[in-house]
Amino acid sequence: MIEILHNKENADKIEFVAADGSEILGRCAGRIDGGDFVIDELDCPDFFADGLIRAILNLADLHGITSARFELPEQLEILKKLGFVKDENCSIPNIAAFFGDKNCK
């Protein structure tokens, strides 16, 4: 069974992993920069990207971080396809509103 788990062993960044038992299948990581949560690592097949990004954004939202941005220029097209960004701006100005959007559930 594949799980998406918060990796608390990485002290440098906030990181989620997709795992099948002890096998890591993908990861998404970021950091807090000012008032934004910055997602700057995404290493997974496209079909894991949606769940990993949503998990990390949800954790940021639960901790009161209201906005996010992506520093993943090589993955801009998949971010657009999944609905996380609309243009090269690569930001989510309001994480809670993003999750509340009827097109994002």
Phi and psi in radians as a Rosetta constraint file:
Dihedral C 1 N 2 CA 2 C 2 CIRCULARHARMONIC -1.563 0.35
Dihedral N 2 CA 2 C 2 N 3 CIRCULARHARMONIC 2.323 0.35
Dihedral C 2 N 3 CA 3 C 3 CIRCULARHARMONIC -2.173 0.35
Dihedral N 3 CA 3 C 3 N 4 CIRCULARHARMONIC 2.653 0.35
Dihedral C 3 N 4 CA 4 C 4 CIRCULARHARMONIC -1.912 0.35
Dihedral N 4 CA 4 C 4 N 5 CIRCULARHARMONIC 2.074 0.35
Dihedral C 4 N 5 CA 5 C 5 CIRCULARHARMONIC -2.217 0.35
Dihedral N 5 CA 5 C 5 N 6 CIRCULARHARMONIC 2.537 0.35
Dihedral C 5 N 6 CA 6 C 6 CIRCULARHARMONIC -1.343 0.35
Dihedral N 6 CA 6 C 6 N 7 CIRCULARHARMONIC 2.096 0.35
Dihedral C 6 N 7 CA 7 C 7 CIRCULARHARMONIC -1.527 0.35
Dihedral N 7 CA 7 C 7 N 8 CIRCULARHARMONIC 1.755 0.35
Dihedral C 7 N 8 CA 8 C 8 CIRCULARHARMONIC -1.498 0.35
Dihedral N 8 CA 8 C 8 N 9 CIRCULARHARMONIC -0.039 0.35
Dihedral C 8 N 9 CA 9 C 9 CIRCULARHARMONIC -1.369 0.35
Dihedral N 9 CA 9 C 9 N 10 CIRCULARHARMONIC -0.407 0.35
Dihedral C 9 N 10 CA 10 C 10 CIRCULARHARMONIC -1.446 0.35
Dihedral N 10 CA 10 C 10 N 11 CIRCULARHARMONIC 1.796 0.35
Dihedral C 10 N 11 CA 11 C 11 CIRCULARHARMONIC -1.422 0.35
Dihedral N 11 CA 11 C 11 N 12 CIRCULARHARMONIC -0.291 0.35
Dihedral C 11 N 12 CA 12 C 12 CIRCULARHARMONIC -1.407 0.35
Dihedral N 12 CA 12 C 12 N 13 CIRCULARHARMONIC -0.532 0.35
Dihedral C 12 N 13 CA 13 C 13 CIRCULARHARMONIC -2.477 0.35
Dihedral N 13 CA 13 C 13 N 14 CIRCULARHARMONIC 2.918 0.35
Dihedral C 13 N 14 CA 14 C 14 CIRCULARHARMONIC -1.563 0.35
Dihedral N 14 CA 14 C 14 N 15 CIRCULARHARMONIC 2.234 0.35
Dihedral C 14 N 15 CA 15 C 15 CIRCULARHARMONIC -2.450 0.35
Dihedral N 15 CA 15 C 15 N 16 CIRCULARHARMONIC 2.425 0.35
Dihedral C 15 N 16 CA 16 C 16 CIRCULARHARMONIC -2.073 0.35
Dihedral N 16 CA 16 C 16 N 17 CIRCULARHARMONIC 2.538 0.35
Dihedral C 16 N 17 CA 17 C 17 CIRCULARHARMONIC -2.205 0.35
Dihedral N 17 CA 17 C 17 N 18 CIRCULARHARMONIC 2.581 0.35
Dihedral C 17 N 18 CA 18 C 18 CIRCULARHARMONIC -1.712 0.35
Dihedral N 18 CA 18 C 18 N 19 CIRCULARHARMONIC 2.199 0.35
Dihedral C 18 N 19 CA 19 C 19 CIRCULARHARMONIC -2.388 0.35
Dihedral N 19 CA 19 C 19 N 20 CIRCULARHARMONIC 2.595 0.35
Dihedral C 19 N 20 CA 20 C 20 CIRCULARHARMONIC -2.057 0.35
Dihedral N 20 CA 20 C 20 N 21 CIRCULARHARMONIC 1.675 0.35
Dihedral C 20 N 21 CA 21 C 21 CIRCULARHARMONIC 1.155 0.35
Dihedral N 21 CA 21 C 21 N 22 CIRCULARHARMONIC -2.165 0.35
Dihedral C 21 N 22 CA 22 C 22 CIRCULARHARMONIC -1.623 0.35
Dihedral N 22 CA 22 C 22 N 23 CIRCULARHARMONIC -0.031 0.35
Dihedral C 22 N 23 CA 23 C 23 CIRCULARHARMONIC -1.515 0.35
Dihedral N 23 CA 23 C 23 N 24 CIRCULARHARMONIC 2.075 0.35
Dihedral C 23 N 24 CA 24 C 24 CIRCULARHARMONIC -1.410 0.35
Dihedral N 24 CA 24 C 24 N 25 CIRCULARHARMONIC 2.160 0.35
Dihedral C 24 N 25 CA 25 C 25 CIRCULARHARMONIC -1.799 0.35
Dihedral N 25 CA 25 C 25 N 26 CIRCULARHARMONIC -0.312 0.35
Dihedral C 25 N 26 CA 26 C 26 CIRCULARHARMONIC -3.082 0.35
Dihedral N 26 CA 26 C 26 N 27 CIRCULARHARMONIC 2.863 0.35
Dihedral C 26 N 27 CA 27 C 27 CIRCULARHARMONIC -2.640 0.35
Dihedral N 27 CA 27 C 27 N 28 CIRCULARHARMONIC 2.713 0.35
Dihedral C 27 N 28 CA 28 C 28 CIRCULARHARMONIC -2.451 0.35
Dihedral N 28 CA 28 C 28 N 29 CIRCULARHARMONIC 2.283 0.35
Dihedral C 28 N 29 CA 29 C 29 CIRCULARHARMONIC -2.451 0.35
Dihedral N 29 CA 29 C 29 N 30 CIRCULARHARMONIC 2.721 0.35
Dihedral C 29 N 30 CA 30 C 30 CIRCULARHARMONIC -2.805 0.35
Dihedral N 30 CA 30 C 30 N 31 CIRCULARHARMONIC -3.084 0.35
Dihedral C 30 N 31 CA 31 C 31 CIRCULARHARMONIC -2.552 0.35
Dihedral N 31 CA 31 C 31 N 32 CIRCULARHARMONIC 2.815 0.35
Dihedral C 31 N 32 CA 32 C 32 CIRCULARHARMONIC -1.556 0.35
Dihedral N 32 CA 32 C 32 N 33 CIRCULARHARMONIC 2.256 0.35
Dihedral C 32 N 33 CA 33 C 33 CIRCULARHARMONIC -2.319 0.35
Dihedral N 33 CA 33 C 33 N 34 CIRCULARHARMONIC 1.819 0.35
Dihedral C 33 N 34 CA 34 C 34 CIRCULARHARMONIC 1.143 0.35
Dihedral N 34 CA 34 C 34 N 35 CIRCULARHARMONIC -2.182 0.35
Dihedral C 34 N 35 CA 35 C 35 CIRCULARHARMONIC -1.705 0.35
Dihedral N 35 CA 35 C 35 N 36 CIRCULARHARMONIC 0.031 0.35
Dihedral C 35 N 36 CA 36 C 36 CIRCULARHARMONIC -1.767 0.35
Dihedral N 36 CA 36 C 36 N 37 CIRCULARHARMONIC 2.643 0.35
Dihedral C 36 N 37 CA 37 C 37 CIRCULARHARMONIC -1.720 0.35
Dihedral N 37 CA 37 C 37 N 38 CIRCULARHARMONIC 2.165 0.35
Dihedral C 37 N 38 CA 38 C 38 CIRCULARHARMONIC -1.873 0.35
Dihedral N 38 CA 38 C 38 N 39 CIRCULARHARMONIC 2.028 0.35
Dihedral C 38 N 39 CA 39 C 39 CIRCULARHARMONIC -1.592 0.35
Dihedral N 39 CA 39 C 39 N 40 CIRCULARHARMONIC 1.985 0.35
Dihedral C 39 N 40 CA 40 C 40 CIRCULARHARMONIC -2.166 0.35
Dihedral N 40 CA 40 C 40 N 41 CIRCULARHARMONIC 0.072 0.35
Dihedral C 40 N 41 CA 41 C 41 CIRCULARHARMONIC -2.432 0.35
Dihedral N 41 CA 41 C 41 N 42 CIRCULARHARMONIC 2.249 0.35
Dihedral C 41 N 42 CA 42 C 42 CIRCULARHARMONIC -2.554 0.35
Dihedral N 42 CA 42 C 42 N 43 CIRCULARHARMONIC 1.869 0.35
Dihedral C 42 N 43 CA 43 C 43 CIRCULARHARMONIC -2.223 0.35
Dihedral N 43 CA 43 C 43 N 44 CIRCULARHARMONIC 1.556 0.35
Dihedral C 43 N 44 CA 44 C 44 CIRCULARHARMONIC -2.922 0.35
Dihedral N 44 CA 44 C 44 N 45 CIRCULARHARMONIC 2.814 0.35
Dihedral C 44 N 45 CA 45 C 45 CIRCULARHARMONIC -1.100 0.35
Dihedral N 45 CA 45 C 45 N 46 CIRCULARHARMONIC 2.659 0.35
Dihedral C 45 N 46 CA 46 C 46 CIRCULARHARMONIC -0.923 0.35
Dihedral N 46 CA 46 C 46 N 47 CIRCULARHARMONIC -0.617 0.35
Dihedral C 46 N 47 CA 47 C 47 CIRCULARHARMONIC -1.238 0.35
Dihedral N 47 CA 47 C 47 N 48 CIRCULARHARMONIC -0.231 0.35
Dihedral C 47 N 48 CA 48 C 48 CIRCULARHARMONIC -1.651 0.35
Dihedral N 48 CA 48 C 48 N 49 CIRCULARHARMONIC -0.307 0.35
Dihedral C 48 N 49 CA 49 C 49 CIRCULARHARMONIC -1.023 0.35
Dihedral N 49 CA 49 C 49 N 50 CIRCULARHARMONIC -0.796 0.35
Dihedral C 49 N 50 CA 50 C 50 CIRCULARHARMONIC -1.016 0.35
Dihedral N 50 CA 50 C 50 N 51 CIRCULARHARMONIC -0.888 0.35
Dihedral C 50 N 51 CA 51 C 51 CIRCULARHARMONIC -1.136 0.35
Dihedral N 51 CA 51 C 51 N 52 CIRCULARHARMONIC -0.713 0.35
Dihedral C 51 N 52 CA 52 C 52 CIRCULARHARMONIC -1.159 0.35
Dihedral N 52 CA 52 C 52 N 53 CIRCULARHARMONIC -0.764 0.35
Dihedral C 52 N 53 CA 53 C 53 CIRCULARHARMONIC -1.157 0.35
Dihedral N 53 CA 53 C 53 N 54 CIRCULARHARMONIC -0.761 0.35
Dihedral C 53 N 54 CA 54 C 54 CIRCULARHARMONIC -1.077 0.35
Dihedral N 54 CA 54 C 54 N 55 CIRCULARHARMONIC -0.687 0.35
Dihedral C 54 N 55 CA 55 C 55 CIRCULARHARMONIC -1.104 0.35
Dihedral N 55 CA 55 C 55 N 56 CIRCULARHARMONIC -0.789 0.35
Dihedral C 55 N 56 CA 56 C 56 CIRCULARHARMONIC -1.250 0.35
Dihedral N 56 CA 56 C 56 N 57 CIRCULARHARMONIC -0.628 0.35
Dihedral C 56 N 57 CA 57 C 57 CIRCULARHARMONIC -1.163 0.35
Dihedral N 57 CA 57 C 57 N 58 CIRCULARHARMONIC -0.687 0.35
Dihedral C 57 N 58 CA 58 C 58 CIRCULARHARMONIC -1.084 0.35
Dihedral N 58 CA 58 C 58 N 59 CIRCULARHARMONIC -0.752 0.35
Dihedral C 58 N 59 CA 59 C 59 CIRCULARHARMONIC -1.085 0.35
Dihedral N 59 CA 59 C 59 N 60 CIRCULARHARMONIC -0.745 0.35
Dihedral C 59 N 60 CA 60 C 60 CIRCULARHARMONIC -1.040 0.35
Dihedral N 60 CA 60 C 60 N 61 CIRCULARHARMONIC -0.799 0.35
Dihedral C 60 N 61 CA 61 C 61 CIRCULARHARMONIC -1.065 0.35
Dihedral N 61 CA 61 C 61 N 62 CIRCULARHARMONIC -0.759 0.35
Dihedral C 61 N 62 CA 62 C 62 CIRCULARHARMONIC -1.092 0.35
Dihedral N 62 CA 62 C 62 N 63 CIRCULARHARMONIC -0.435 0.35
Dihedral C 62 N 63 CA 63 C 63 CIRCULARHARMONIC -1.699 0.35
Dihedral N 63 CA 63 C 63 N 64 CIRCULARHARMONIC 0.248 0.35
Dihedral C 63 N 64 CA 64 C 64 CIRCULARHARMONIC 1.465 0.35
Dihedral N 64 CA 64 C 64 N 65 CIRCULARHARMONIC 0.177 0.35
Dihedral C 64 N 65 CA 65 C 65 CIRCULARHARMONIC -1.466 0.35
Dihedral N 65 CA 65 C 65 N 66 CIRCULARHARMONIC 2.147 0.35
Dihedral C 65 N 66 CA 66 C 66 CIRCULARHARMONIC -1.666 0.35
Dihedral N 66 CA 66 C 66 N 67 CIRCULARHARMONIC -0.350 0.35
Dihedral C 66 N 67 CA 67 C 67 CIRCULARHARMONIC -2.337 0.35
Dihedral N 67 CA 67 C 67 N 68 CIRCULARHARMONIC 2.778 0.35
Dihedral C 67 N 68 CA 68 C 68 CIRCULARHARMONIC -2.495 0.35
Dihedral N 68 CA 68 C 68 N 69 CIRCULARHARMONIC 2.754 0.35
Dihedral C 68 N 69 CA 69 C 69 CIRCULARHARMONIC -2.518 0.35
Dihedral N 69 CA 69 C 69 N 70 CIRCULARHARMONIC 2.738 0.35
Dihedral C 69 N 70 CA 70 C 70 CIRCULARHARMONIC -1.902 0.35
Dihedral N 70 CA 70 C 70 N 71 CIRCULARHARMONIC 2.279 0.35
Dihedral C 70 N 71 CA 71 C 71 CIRCULARHARMONIC -1.976 0.35
Dihedral N 71 CA 71 C 71 N 72 CIRCULARHARMONIC 1.151 0.35
Dihedral C 71 N 72 CA 72 C 72 CIRCULARHARMONIC -2.367 0.35
Dihedral N 72 CA 72 C 72 N 73 CIRCULARHARMONIC 1.107 0.35
Dihedral C 72 N 73 CA 73 C 73 CIRCULARHARMONIC -1.024 0.35
Dihedral N 73 CA 73 C 73 N 74 CIRCULARHARMONIC -0.543 0.35
Dihedral C 73 N 74 CA 74 C 74 CIRCULARHARMONIC -1.257 0.35
Dihedral N 74 CA 74 C 74 N 75 CIRCULARHARMONIC -0.309 0.35
Dihedral C 74 N 75 CA 75 C 75 CIRCULARHARMONIC -1.973 0.35
Dihedral N 75 CA 75 C 75 N 76 CIRCULARHARMONIC 0.361 0.35
Dihedral C 75 N 76 CA 76 C 76 CIRCULARHARMONIC -1.014 0.35
Dihedral N 76 CA 76 C 76 N 77 CIRCULARHARMONIC -0.726 0.35
Dihedral C 76 N 77 CA 77 C 77 CIRCULARHARMONIC -1.134 0.35
Dihedral N 77 CA 77 C 77 N 78 CIRCULARHARMONIC -0.721 0.35
Dihedral C 77 N 78 CA 78 C 78 CIRCULARHARMONIC -1.188 0.35
Dihedral N 78 CA 78 C 78 N 79 CIRCULARHARMONIC -0.626 0.35
Dihedral C 78 N 79 CA 79 C 79 CIRCULARHARMONIC -1.111 0.35
Dihedral N 79 CA 79 C 79 N 80 CIRCULARHARMONIC -0.682 0.35
Dihedral C 79 N 80 CA 80 C 80 CIRCULARHARMONIC -1.161 0.35
Dihedral N 80 CA 80 C 80 N 81 CIRCULARHARMONIC -0.812 0.35
Dihedral C 80 N 81 CA 81 C 81 CIRCULARHARMONIC -1.039 0.35
Dihedral N 81 CA 81 C 81 N 82 CIRCULARHARMONIC -0.669 0.35
Dihedral C 81 N 82 CA 82 C 82 CIRCULARHARMONIC -1.435 0.35
Dihedral N 82 CA 82 C 82 N 83 CIRCULARHARMONIC -0.112 0.35
Dihedral C 82 N 83 CA 83 C 83 CIRCULARHARMONIC 1.517 0.35
Dihedral N 83 CA 83 C 83 N 84 CIRCULARHARMONIC 0.245 0.35
Dihedral C 83 N 84 CA 84 C 84 CIRCULARHARMONIC -1.405 0.35
Dihedral N 84 CA 84 C 84 N 85 CIRCULARHARMONIC -0.568 0.35
Dihedral C 84 N 85 CA 85 C 85 CIRCULARHARMONIC -2.324 0.35
Dihedral N 85 CA 85 C 85 N 86 CIRCULARHARMONIC 2.690 0.35
Dihedral C 85 N 86 CA 86 C 86 CIRCULARHARMONIC -1.858 0.35
Dihedral N 86 CA 86 C 86 N 87 CIRCULARHARMONIC -0.427 0.35
Dihedral C 86 N 87 CA 87 C 87 CIRCULARHARMONIC -2.609 0.35
Dihedral N 87 CA 87 C 87 N 88 CIRCULARHARMONIC -2.901 0.35
Dihedral C 87 N 88 CA 88 C 88 CIRCULARHARMONIC -1.276 0.35
Dihedral N 88 CA 88 C 88 N 89 CIRCULARHARMONIC -0.030 0.35
Dihedral C 88 N 89 CA 89 C 89 CIRCULARHARMONIC -1.085 0.35
Dihedral N 89 CA 89 C 89 N 90 CIRCULARHARMONIC -0.611 0.35
Dihedral C 89 N 90 CA 90 C 90 CIRCULARHARMONIC 1.004 0.35
Dihedral N 90 CA 90 C 90 N 91 CIRCULARHARMONIC 0.662 0.35
Dihedral C 90 N 91 CA 91 C 91 CIRCULARHARMONIC -2.339 0.35
Dihedral N 91 CA 91 C 91 N 92 CIRCULARHARMONIC 2.749 0.35
Dihedral C 91 N 92 CA 92 C 92 CIRCULARHARMONIC -2.105 0.35
Dihedral N 92 CA 92 C 92 N 93 CIRCULARHARMONIC 1.795 0.35
Dihedral C 92 N 93 CA 93 C 93 CIRCULARHARMONIC -1.175 0.35
Dihedral N 93 CA 93 C 93 N 94 CIRCULARHARMONIC -0.446 0.35
Dihedral C 93 N 94 CA 94 C 94 CIRCULARHARMONIC -2.500 0.35
Dihedral N 94 CA 94 C 94 N 95 CIRCULARHARMONIC 1.797 0.35
Dihedral C 94 N 95 CA 95 C 95 CIRCULARHARMONIC -1.087 0.35
Dihedral N 95 CA 95 C 95 N 96 CIRCULARHARMONIC -0.772 0.35
Dihedral C 95 N 96 CA 96 C 96 CIRCULARHARMONIC -1.062 0.35
Dihedral N 96 CA 96 C 96 N 97 CIRCULARHARMONIC -0.751 0.35
Dihedral C 96 N 97 CA 97 C 97 CIRCULARHARMONIC -1.155 0.35
Dihedral N 97 CA 97 C 97 N 98 CIRCULARHARMONIC -0.633 0.35
Dihedral C 97 N 98 CA 98 C 98 CIRCULARHARMONIC -1.006 0.35
Dihedral N 98 CA 98 C 98 N 99 CIRCULARHARMONIC -0.820 0.35
Dihedral C 98 N 99 CA 99 C 99 CIRCULARHARMONIC -1.250 0.35
Dihedral N 99 CA 99 C 99 N 100 CIRCULARHARMONIC -0.457 0.35
Dihedral C 99 N 100 CA 100 C 100 CIRCULARHARMONIC -1.425 0.35
Dihedral N 100 CA 100 C 100 N 101 CIRCULARHARMONIC -0.252 0.35
Dihedral C 100 N 101 CA 101 C 101 CIRCULARHARMONIC -1.083 0.35
Dihedral N 101 CA 101 C 101 N 102 CIRCULARHARMONIC 2.251 0.35
Dihedral C 101 N 102 CA 102 C 102 CIRCULARHARMONIC -1.055 0.35
Dihedral N 102 CA 102 C 102 N 103 CIRCULARHARMONIC -0.405 0.35
Dihedral C 102 N 103 CA 103 C 103 CIRCULARHARMONIC -1.450 0.35
Dihedral N 103 CA 103 C 103 N 104 CIRCULARHARMONIC -0.058 0.35
Dihedral C 103 N 104 CA 104 C 104 CIRCULARHARMONIC -1.945 0.35
Dihedral N 104 CA 104 C 104 N 105 CIRCULARHARMONIC 0.094 0.35
